[in-house]
Structure formats: structure tokens, C-alpha cells
């Protein structure tokens, strides 16, 4: 491969929560403590385990919940200030209620005083395994009892110099509700010496500017002040607000640990002006750092890419919601056309997923109820554009999230608040063997399907680097547009003809390829070797304007036909089934 032909990598991200991932407890009790239910450790994520994750086609691991957050577990004997349990969600606590931006969570360390060294070793192991490291950056809010005991010399704590008599000041790190005590509705804050008291009250993380948040608010967090006065919506960005400098220091601190990028929590709740200022300053010293925005407003997409300098954005409210609607709510598969049109010009900045810690599991009864139905959605998410594809721990095994773990009820999600283990992952992990001893045949086949499709993201340059062409507009008469969808991906004369079937019955379709597709993608009309990459079926076929491409698709399945022009015309056509 020449320098000018260097392969571009399509990120395939595996979200891994260390506290849950290698926890081997098979008798967890609801609301259990760490002593009862245990916790996975960073040291458990060894070279062998990493090699097994990489086999899935993974290029990046997003280690979730590694920064120290509020917890009900008492680590005061290690010099860590104890959190009031009444203002912590669950015994383990939310990894998005950051307690110390400069420290590693003690739950996931074997040798707690050396927890940062354990994290640095994990970063090194991940790199040695050929994958990059992403961590969370939580810029919008912190735990109510935020206190950094690990901050570098010369760094002032958040809120340390705030004027608490003012609702808003550009120099304050938090927003205050002067002369009012924090009194959330339907949240017990304890009594006497054990009670949690906050006076004056500070605004809650989900933009709740009152002393009386509800139990469904993010009452365990406090909102950070980036210079926006939410009383009159005025902006105070010059001179640079104090919070901006403190958050820039945090970003640079973690870059110095060798990580490769940040998944920025609720990035759209932080002014784009901050990102416009901070991201270039980080990349000035660490040019290869990747910034991913969790964002839920399509109208902000372009602003956060072009002005906020984000590399990638969550495409939750566009493609994810559409695919879920097709699966669950009789939304037409033809709606996928609107998805790519919505992000036309920025599609390669979109990060696609079917699961993460915020969303219900695909196989949960609240979503599809059956992991075997995932292939159409998985193929579309993974192959429709060049942007990243992300999966969540256990997704590849069909995890159903049927447990009621404690603070998290039976809601179709894997808890982030409780000490727990993930049944499918625990059986696959098998005390470090990472094998199939305790997996069902279905789980093994599903993991194999995930591996095949995710690896294809980078073995097929048409997916990683190629162009996209929607074929629906010339095929409405050849298929059921409410249940099937078809498109092309192409790179330097090779094409992938992709068709998915969301229906519970198999279908046979003849796909028209319009002249415009050949022109736009630079494809030749000729006899081709067509190989279906999921089943390995191979045949000689005509690939031309006047010859529809015939294919069968099983129920709830997909086909990915690789189209390679033949060097010479074949004397006859034949179908070859691989063994």
C-alpha cells in the first residue's frame, strides 16, 4: 500500500464499564453493597481479554465510569472524602456525578492508593492490543459534594472562590439560589447529623434552576456555569469565564495520561462557544485527540461540528430513533432515506449505535424483545456511512437486561447506579477464560454475526472510505418500502450492494441500479463476481442498468453483495455455494 493510498479507519467503539464488565458475582442482591455484589477491576482487563474484544472488529474502547464519582461506599480510610449517601443514586452511584475530575474511581482498583497507575497500565495494555482509549468528559455537571483531593498543585477547586450571594456571576463555577435551602421533592435527605444540607441551594444539572428539584431530576448533580445567565439568557464569554479554564485543565490532564479521545456527556448543554475555544487548544498540544459529542438536537449538529470542532456526534434522534421506530412502531423502512438526507454533508461525522448505557437493550422486552431481529438494524447502522459504529458491552451476546438491580428497576437497561454483574457478559467472561463454555448456540452465533459485520467495517474499504447511493427511488415497485431498504457503497470501482429486510417473512427482490448510480460512483456496467459477504454465496452476474440484480433475503436479515468487475467475460454463468 502506497503512502497516498493509506487506509482510513472507521472507528468501531466498544463501550465497556469496568465496574460491571469483569464482575463475576452470580448471586447479586438488589441494592447490594460492593462487599455483597462485588465490582470488576481495571486489572482484570488483561491482554487476553483485550484480544478477544479486538476480535469483534473493535478499534476503540470507551472505558465508562473510570473517573471518580460520588458513591455510598466509604473510602475515607484511603483519604477520599466520604459522600453523603442520601445524595447518591444507588449504592455504587452514577458515573456522571463526578466527584473528583483528577482521580480514578476506587471501585475499579485493586490497589486503591495506586489506582491512577492501574489506569495508566490499562491504557498501555489497550494500545498494545491495537486499540485506542476513550473516556468520559462530563462538562455540564458534577456531584453535589464535588471535592478534588487529587488535583495538581496550583489548581483551584470548582466553586472554591464563588460568590454564593449571587444567582449568577461570570466568575462563579456554579449557579446559586440565594437564601434558599436545597429541598428536593420526594427525596429523603436524612435526619440530624446524617442529613444532607446545602445552603444556599445550587442549580441542578439538568438545567433545574430552583431549590426544589424533583426525584426525576438529576438531583445528585449541580450545574456548571459557563457564562450564560439563564435568568435573561445573556452570555458573558469575554473575558473568558473561570469555568472554561478549569475544564481546559481537566481535558489536558487526561490527555497527558495517553488517552485517545473523549466522549463528551450532554455536550449540547454546554455553550458551543466553549468548545470552539477549548477543542483547538487541546488539539494544539494533542492533535490526535478525538472529541465525540453526546447531543440530542439535530438543529445543533452542524454548529457543533463546524464551530464546536467535534469530530463525531451521536446520531440518536435521527438514525437510532428511526431504526427503533421501524422495529417497534410500524415506521416505514423508507424513512431511512430521510435520515441520510438530514445529515447530508456531515454523515461521516455521525456516530451510530443501537445500544448504550442510556438506552434500553435491543433484546429487552421494552425494545425488540429478541436479539435475533437485530441484523437489519445492525447492518444499516454499521454500513450506511463512514462515521463510527458503537456497541455496548453484552450487546453482541443479546443481553436482555431483565434484572431489577436496585436503584435501577426492571427498565430494559443495564444499571449504572448499582453494584451488579451482567449475566451474558459474566458467562462469556467465565472468570477470565473469555470462552464459549457457558454460552448458548444462539449467543455464539450472534457474537459471530456481530464480529463478521463489525470487522467488515474496516476490511471493506467501500464501508470505511466509500461513497453512498440510495437505491430506493428506483425500487419502490420491486420491494416493500415499509419493510425493505437498499443502497450502494462504493470505493474505486468496487461496490457493495446492501439490502435489509425488517419483515418477519423472507423476500425476493430484483434491485434496479440506475444510470445515475454508475455515473456518480464511477462504476462500470459489466459482468461481475458477486459475493454475499454474510453467507459467502458467490455467483457471476450482470451488473447493468437494464438488468435488475436478483437477491433473496431471509426474514429479519440482510445481504451485502460485494460486486467486483471481472477481468474478462465469463463463458457461462453459474452459482457457487461456498462450503
C-alpha positions, 0 to 999 in steps of 0.5 A: 500500500502506497503512502497516498493510498493509506487506509482510513479507519472507521472507528468501531467503539466498544463501550465497556464499564469496568465496574460491571464488565469483569464482575463475576458475582452470580448471586447479586442482591438488589441494592447490594453493597460492593462487599455483597455484589462485588465490582470488576477491576481495571486489572482484570482487563488483561491482554487476553481479554483485550484480544478477544474484544479486538476480535469483534472488529473493535478499534476503540474502547470507551472505558465508562465510569473510570473517573471518580464519582460520588458513591455510598461506599466509604473510602475515607480510610484511603483519604477520599472524602466520604459522600453523603449517601442520601445524595447518591443514586444507588449504592455504587452511584452514577458515573456522571456525578463526578466527584473528583475530575483528577482521580480514578474511581476506587471501585475499579482498583485493586490497589486503591492508593495506586489506582491512577497507575492501574489506569495508566497500565490499562491504557498501555495494555489497550494500545498494545492490543491495537486499540485506542482509549476513550473516556468520559468528559462530563462538562455540564455537571458534577456531584453535589459534594464535588471535592478534588483531593487529587488535583495538581498543585496550583489548581483551584477547586470548582466553586472554591472562590464563588460568590454564593450571594449571587444567582449568577456571576461570570466568575462563579463555577456554579449557579446559586439560589440565594437564601434558599435551602436545597429541598428536593421533592420526594427525596429523603435527605436524612435526619440530624447529623446524617442529613444532607444540607446545602445552603444556599441551594445550587442549580441542578444539572439538568438545567433545574434552576430552583431549590426544589428539584424533583426525584426525576431530576438529576438531583445528585448533580449541580450545574456548571456555569459557563457564562450564560445567565439563564435568568435573561439568557445573556452570555458573558464569554469575554473575558473568558469565564473561570469555568472554561479554564478549569475544564481546559485543565481537566481535558489536558490532564487526561490527555497527558495520561495517553488517552485517545479521545473523549466522549463528551456527556450532554455536550449540547448543554454546554455553550458551543462557544466553549468548545470552539475555544477549548477543542483547538487548544487541546488539539494544539498540544494533542492533535490526535485527540478525538472529541465525540459529542453526546447531543440530542438536537439535530438543529445543533449538529452542524454548529457543533461540528463546524464551530464546536470542532467535534469530530463525531456526534451521536446520531440518536434522534435521527438514525437510532430513533428511526431504526427503533421506530421501524422495529417497534412502531410500524415506521416505514423502512423508507424513512431511512432515506430521510435520515441520510438526507438530514445529515447530508454533508456531515454523515461521516461525522455521525456516530451510530449505535443501537445500544448504550448505557442510556438506552434500553437493550435491543433484546429487552422486552421494552425494545425488540424483545429478541436479539435475533431481529437485530441484523437489519438494524445492525447492518444499516447502522454499521454500513450506511456511512463512514462515521463510527459504529458503537456497541455496548458491552453484552450487546453482541451476546443479546443481553436482555437486561431483565434484572431489577438491580436496585436503584435501577428497576426492571427498565430494559437497561443495564444499571449504572447506579448499582453494584451488579454483574451482567449475566451474558457478559459474566458467562462469556467472561467465565472468570477470565477464560473469555470462552464459549463454555457457558454460552448458548448456540444462539449467543455464539452465533450472534457474537459471530454475526456481530464480529463478521459485520463489525470487522467488515467495517474496516476490511471493506474499504467501500464501508470505511472510505466509500461513497453512498447511493440510495437505491430506493427511488428506483425500487419502490415497485420491486420491494416493500418500502415499509419493510425493505431498504437498499443502497450502494457503497462504493470505493474505486470501482468496487461496490457493495450492494446492501439490502435489509429486510425488517419483515418477519417473512423472507423476500425476493427482490430484483434491485434496479441500479440506475444510470445515475448510480454508475455515473456518480460512483464511477462504476462500470456496467459489466459482468461481475463476481458477486459475493454475499459477504454474510453467507459467502454465496458467490455467483457471476452476474450482470451488473447493468442498468437494464438488468435488475440484480436478483437477491433473496433475503431471509426474514429479519436479515440482510445481504451485502453483495460485494460486486467486483468487475471481472477481468474478462467475460465469463463463458457461462454463468453459474452459482457457487455455494461456498462450503 
